Amino acid sequence: MDPLVLGAIVAFATIFVLFSGVSVALGLLIVSAGFLIIFDGMRSLELMPEILFGKLDNFALLSIPMFIIMGAAIASTRAGADLYEALERWLTRVPGGLVVSNLGACALFSAMSGSSPATCAAIGKMGIPEMRKRGYPDAVAAGSIAAGGTLGILIPPSVTMIVYGIATETSIGRLFLAGVFPGLLLVSLFMAWSLYSTWRSGDAAVLSSGSYTWREKFEILPRVLPFVAIILGVLYAMYGGIATPSETAAVGALLCLVIAMVIYKLWHPKDLWVVLRDSTKESVMILFIIAAAGVFSYMLSSLFITQAIAEWIGTLDVNRWVLMGAVNIFLLIAGFFLPPVAVILMAAPILLPIITTAGFDPIWFAVVLTINMEIGLISPPVGLNLYVINGIAPDISLKTILRGSLPFVACMVIAIILLCIFPGIATWLPDAVMGSTI
């Protein structure tokens, strides 16, 4: 059978299995085993355990549970509420300052937790009721938090970037650095839209009501600065050559647990057990998907599907930006239905040879891919962040939340366009800190 035709059959079979309701990892294993048995016979199953566990035999994978523990420790405390309150006190006089402070809190909390749902939940519980009380429309209040939460998979340290680095054998340190300026760009675009929207509504005077003394502004900072210091310390240790990403993640997780226990009194064994239990569940889920995706990639390669697709793309007489546009559309559609980790593990090994052959930087492409995944987090039918916000404010309909998040989707599209025009936004910092790879 022609490998391209077989590839189409595998794609439809994978979509059908995943839509049946089984977990992503189990679905990938079912599809992989089925096609390997059909075309290679039962003997091919003997290799599956070796491939499955071999994919997990990677020291860099240790950073995933460590960063997840780091985020869980922060998310289990009032750090999100304190972060929101600190920014709200400093930005209260800015027109639309409450939305801006929520977005700033989302950006900082994302850097501390690396989780989009956790960011939405932590900031949204405080920010949405306060914005509604101040007179902000429900769509703006809910949409801004849903969009701000997506920053968790772009701003370092990002578990999504770690997964991409492992799947494509790309430097995780470079990927973290590549997400810094694009993350700041997205935050700036989000804030610019919020300020414009507030100015256009003509309610700036009402929306910026409230004032705090200098003492009140400064007294909240000691509860927030230790976590920010940990993030800066982790990044310094990583890029200063002091430790590997896995080692810095372990130290960061330990320090976050200690600070959560000292500052927020998270010392009860029951509370600590919840942090470790939830972190273990999420870590096992991600690692299982990574292992299953390794088997899936082996199946595609052994049936020459990956090679045939790359060769077919290479023979197309199209402009490389047309190709990149098609890749972005594919990623958007995939992100509408699958979680970011699953899309990266399934698509990155196939797309990377195509991207590099077309002359695109794989580090730059990681950022573009991640922003596409961010759009998927606030787009139906899956749109995880939409459901998180709906759980926080059940009286706000999903339609209203979606309507409020659409302007931020447009901001993400603008960010992708800017990255295409000025790729240095993503590549300059990694090259400046770690040296050019060219």
C-alpha positions in Angstrom: 0.0 0.0 0.0 1.2 3.5 -0.8 2.6 5.1 2.4 0.7 8.3 1.9 -2.6 6.4 1.6 -1.6 4.4 4.6 -0.8 7.6 6.5 -4.3 9.0 5.7 -5.8 5.7 7.0 -3.7 6.0 10.2 -4.8 9.6 10.7 -8.5 8.7 10.4 -8.1 5.7 12.6 -6.3 7.8 15.3 -9.0 10.5 15.2 -11.8 7.8 15.5 -10.1 6.1 18.5 -9.3 9.3 20.3 -12.9 10.6 19.8 -14.2 7.3 21.2 -13.4 8.6 24.7 -10.3 6.6 25.6 -7.3 8.3 27.1 -4.8 9.8 24.6 -2.0 7.5 25.7 -4.1 4.3 25.5 -5.6 5.5 22.1 -2.1 5.9 20.6 -1.1 2.5 21.8 -4.2 0.9 20.4 -3.7 2.5 17.0 0.1 1.7 17.0 -0.4 -2.0 18.0 -3.2 -2.5 15.4 -1.3 -1.2 12.4 2.0 -2.9 13.5 0.1 -6.3 13.8 -1.6 -5.8 10.4 1.6 -4.9 8.5 4.4 -6.5 10.5 2.7 -9.4 12.2 2.4 -10.4 15.9 6.2 -10.4 16.3 6.2 -6.6 16.2 4.5 -6.5 19.6 7.7 -7.9 21.1 9.3 -4.5 20.5 6.6 -2.4 22.0 7.6 -2.8 25.7 11.2 -2.0 24.8 10.2 1.1 22.9 7.6 2.2 25.5 10.1 2.1 28.4 13.0 3.2 26.3 11.2 6.4 25.5 11.1 7.1 29.3 14.9 6.4 29.7 15.8 10.1 29.5 17.3 12.1 32.4 15.6 15.3 31.1 12.2 13.7 31.9 12.9 14.2 35.6 12.3 17.9 35.2 8.6 17.3 34.3 7.4 16.0 37.7 9.7 18.5 39.5 8.2 21.5 37.7 4.7 20.1 38.2 5.4 19.8 42.0 6.7 23.3 41.9 3.5 24.6 40.3 1.3 22.5 42.5 2.9 23.8 45.7 2.3 27.4 44.5 -1.3 26.6 43.3 -2.2 25.1 46.7 -1.5 28.4 48.5 -2.8 31.9 48.4 0.1 32.9 46.2 -2.2 33.6 43.3 -4.5 35.7 45.3 -1.6 37.7 46.8 -0.1 38.2 43.4 -3.4 39.5 42.1 -3.9 41.8 45.1 -0.3 43.2 44.8 -0.8 44.1 41.1 -4.3 45.4 41.8 -3.0 47.8 44.5 -0.2 49.1 42.2 -2.3 49.5 39.1 -5.6 50.6 40.6 -5.4 54.1 39.1 -4.7 52.9 35.6 -7.8 53.0 33.3 -8.7 49.4 32.9 -6.1 48.7 35.5 -8.0 45.8 37.0 -7.9 43.8 33.8 -4.3 44.7 33.3 -3.4 43.6 36.8 -5.3 40.3 36.2 -3.3 39.7 33.0 0.0 40.6 34.8 -0.9 38.2 37.6 -1.6 35.5 35.1 1.7 36.1 33.4 3.7 35.9 36.7 1.7 33.0 38.1 2.2 31.2 34.8 5.9 31.6 35.2 5.7 30.1 38.7 3.3 27.2 38.0 3.7 26.4 34.3 0.1 25.3 34.2 -2.7 27.0 32.3 -5.7 25.5 34.2 -4.0 26.3 37.6 -3.4 29.9 36.5 -7.0 30.3 35.5 -8.3 28.8 38.7 -5.9 30.7 41.0 -6.3 34.2 39.5 -9.9 33.8 38.3 -11.2 33.0 41.8 -10.2 36.5 42.9 -10.1 38.4 39.7 -13.5 37.6 38.1 -15.7 38.5 41.1 -13.7 41.7 41.6 -14.0 42.8 38.0 -17.7 42.1 37.9 -18.2 44.1 41.1 -16.3 47.0 39.5 -18.7 47.0 36.5 -16.6 45.2 33.9 -18.7 43.2 31.4 -18.9 39.5 32.1 -17.3 38.7 28.8 -14.2 40.9 29.5 -13.9 39.6 33.1 -14.0 35.9 32.0 -12.3 36.2 28.7 -9.2 38.0 30.0 -8.6 35.4 32.7 -9.1 32.5 30.2 -6.6 34.1 27.8 -4.2 35.0 30.5 -4.1 31.5 31.7 -2.8 30.2 28.4 0.5 32.0 29.1 1.3 29.1 31.3 2.5 26.9 28.5 4.7 29.6 26.9 6.4 31.5 29.6 9.3 29.5 31.2 9.6 27.2 32.9 7.1 25.4 30.7 6.3 21.7 30.7 5.1 22.0 27.1 8.5 23.3 26.1 10.2 20.4 27.9 8.0 17.9 26.0 8.8 19.5 22.7 12.5 19.5 23.5 12.4 15.8 24.4 10.3 14.9 21.3 12.5 16.7 18.9 15.9 16.4 20.8 16.1 20.2 21.0 17.8 22.1 23.8 15.4 22.7 26.6 17.4 25.7 27.8 17.1 27.3 24.4 13.4 26.6 24.3 12.8 28.3 27.7 14.7 31.4 26.6 12.8 31.4 23.3 9.5 31.7 25.1 10.5 34.8 27.2 10.1 37.7 24.6 7.1 36.1 22.8 5.5 35.6 26.2 6.1 39.3 27.0 4.8 40.2 23.6 1.5 38.4 24.2 1.2 40.0 27.6 1.7 43.4 26.0 -0.9 42.7 23.3 -3.4 41.4 25.8 -2.9 44.5 28.0 -3.0 46.9 25.0 -6.4 45.4 24.0 -7.7 45.7 27.5 -6.7 49.3 27.8 -8.2 50.1 24.4 -11.4 48.2 25.2 -11.8 50.1 28.5 -11.1 53.5 26.8 -13.6 52.7 24.1 -16.3 51.9 26.6 -15.9 55.3 28.2 -16.1 53.9 31.8 -12.4 54.4 32.7 -13.2 56.6 35.7 -15.5 54.0 37.2 -13.3 51.0 36.4 -10.2 52.6 37.9 -11.9 53.5 41.2 -10.2 52.8 44.5 -6.9 53.8 46.0 -4.2 52.5 48.3 -1.5 54.1 50.4 2.2 53.5 49.7 2.3 51.4 52.9 -0.5 49.1 51.6 1.2 48.8 48.3 4.5 47.7 49.8 3.2 45.5 52.6 1.9 42.9 50.2 5.2 42.5 48.3 7.0 40.2 50.9 4.4 37.5 50.3 5.0 37.5 46.5 8.7 38.3 46.0 10.0 34.9 47.4 8.3 33.0 44.6 9.5 35.4 42.0 13.0 35.1 43.4 12.8 31.3 43.0 11.8 31.6 39.4 14.7 34.0 38.7 17.0 31.7 40.7 16.0 28.6 38.7 16.6 30.4 35.4 20.0 31.8 36.6 21.1 28.3 37.8 20.1 26.9 34.4 21.7 29.5 32.2 24.6 30.3 34.4 25.9 26.7 33.9 25.4 25.9 37.6 23.0 23.0 37.0 21.0 21.1 34.4 17.2 21.7 33.9 16.4 18.6 35.9 18.6 19.6 38.8 17.3 23.2 38.9 13.7 21.9 38.7 14.3 19.7 41.7 15.8 22.5 43.8 13.0 24.8 42.7 10.3 22.3 43.7 11.9 21.9 47.1 12.2 25.6 47.7 8.6 26.2 46.6 7.4 23.5 49.1 9.5 25.1 51.9 8.2 28.6 51.2 4.6 27.3 50.9 5.1 25.7 54.4 6.8 28.7 56.0 4.8 31.6 54.5 1.4 30.0 53.9 1.5 27.4 56.7 1.2 24.5 54.4 2.7 22.2 57.0 -0.2 19.7 57.6 0.6 16.3 56.2 -2.8 16.1 54.6 -2.2 19.3 52.6 1.2 18.1 51.5 -0.2 14.8 50.5 -2.7 16.5 48.2 0.1 18.4 46.5 2.2 15.3 46.0 -0.8 13.2 44.9 -2.1 15.6 42.3 1.5 16.2 41.0 2.0 12.4 40.7 -1.3 12.0 38.7 -0.4 14.8 36.3 3.2 13.6 35.9 2.2 10.0 35.2 -0.4 11.1 32.6 2.2 13.2 30.8 4.9 10.5 30.9 2.4 7.8 29.8 1.5 10.0 26.8 5.2 10.5 26.0 5.9 6.8 26.1 2.8 6.0 24.0 3.8 8.7 21.5 7.2 7.0 21.2 5.5 3.8 20.1 3.2 5.8 17.7 6.2 7.5 16.1 8.0 4.1 15.8 4.9 2.7 14.0 4.8 5.7 11.6 8.5 5.3 10.8 8.5 1.6 10.4 5.7 1.8 7.9 7.6 4.6 6.1 4.7 7.0 6.6 6.9 9.7 8.2 9.5 9.5 5.4 6.8 9.5 2.7 5.1 12.6 4.0 8.4 14.5 4.3 9.4 13.5 0.8 6.0 14.5 -0.6 6.1 17.9 1.1 9.6 18.4 -0.3 8.4 17.8 -3.8 5.7 20.4 -3.6 6.4 23.5 -5.6 5.0 26.0 -3.1 6.4 29.0 -1.2 7.7 28.1 2.2 5.4 30.6 3.8 2.4 28.9 2.2 3.7 25.7 3.7 4.0 27.3 7.1 0.4 28.6 6.7 -0.8 25.1 6.1 1.2 23.8 9.1 -0.4 26.5 11.3 -3.9 25.6 10.1 -3.2 22.0 10.9 -1.9 22.9 14.4 -4.9 25.1 15.1 -7.4 22.3 14.1 -5.4 19.7 16.2 -5.3 22.1 19.1 -9.1 22.4 19.0 -9.5 18.7 19.9 -6.4 17.5 21.7 -4.3 18.8 24.6 -1.0 20.5 23.8 1.2 17.7 25.1 -0.6 15.2 22.8 -0.4 17.4 19.7 3.3 18.1 20.3 4.3 14.5 20.8 2.2 13.3 17.8 3.0 16.1 15.3 6.5 17.5 16.2 8.5 14.5 15.0 6.7 14.5 11.7 6.7 18.3 11.2 10.2 19.0 12.3 12.0 17.5 9.2 9.5 19.4 7.0 10.1 22.7 8.9 13.9 22.4 8.9 14.0 21.4 5.2 12.0 24.6 4.4 14.6 26.7 6.2 12.8 27.5 9.4 14.4 27.5 12.8 13.1 24.6 15.1 13.4 26.8 18.2 11.3 29.5 16.5 8.9 26.9 15.3 8.5 25.7 18.9 7.2 29.1 19.9 4.8 29.3 17.0 3.5 25.8 17.7 3.0 26.7 21.4 1.0 29.8 20.6 -1.2 27.7 18.3 -1.8 25.4 21.3 -2.7 28.4 23.4 -5.4 29.3 21.0 -6.7 25.8 21.3 -7.0 26.2 25.1 -9.6 28.9 24.7 -11.4 27.5 21.6 -14.2 25.0 21.4 -15.0 22.1 21.4 -12.3 21.2 24.0 -11.1 24.7 25.2 -10.0 23.5 28.6 -9.6 27.0 30.0 -13.2 27.9 29.0 -14.5 25.1 31.2 -12.2 26.0 34.1 -13.6 29.6 34.0 -17.1 28.3 33.7 -16.5 26.2 36.8 -15.3 29.2 38.7 -18.2 31.4 37.6 -21.0 29.0 36.6 -23.5 31.9 36.1 -21.4 33.1 33.2 -22.3 31.1 30.1 -19.7 29.4 27.9 -20.9 31.5 25.0 -20.1 34.7 27.0 -16.7 33.4 28.0 -15.9 32.5 24.4 -17.0 35.9 23.2 -14.8 37.6 25.7 -11.8 35.5 24.7 -12.0 36.0 20.9 -10.2 39.4 20.9 -7.3 37.7 22.7 -7.3 34.9 20.1 -6.9 37.7 17.6 -3.9 39.0 19.7 -2.3 35.5 19.5 -2.8 35.5 15.7 -1.1 38.9 15.5 1.8 37.5 17.7 2.3 34.6 15.2 2.4 37.1 12.3 4.9 39.3 14.1 7.0 36.2 14.8 6.9 35.3 11.1 8.0 38.8 10.2 10.5 39.2 13.0 11.8 35.7 14.0 14.4 37.3 16.2 11.7 37.9 18.8 12.1 34.2 19.6 15.6 33.4 18.5 17.6 36.5 19.7 17.7 35.7 23.4 18.7 32.0 23.0 21.5 33.0 20.6 22.7 35.9 22.8 22.8 33.8 26.0 23.8 30.4 24.7 25.5 31.3 21.4 24.3 30.9 17.8 23.8 27.4 16.4 24.5 28.6 12.8 
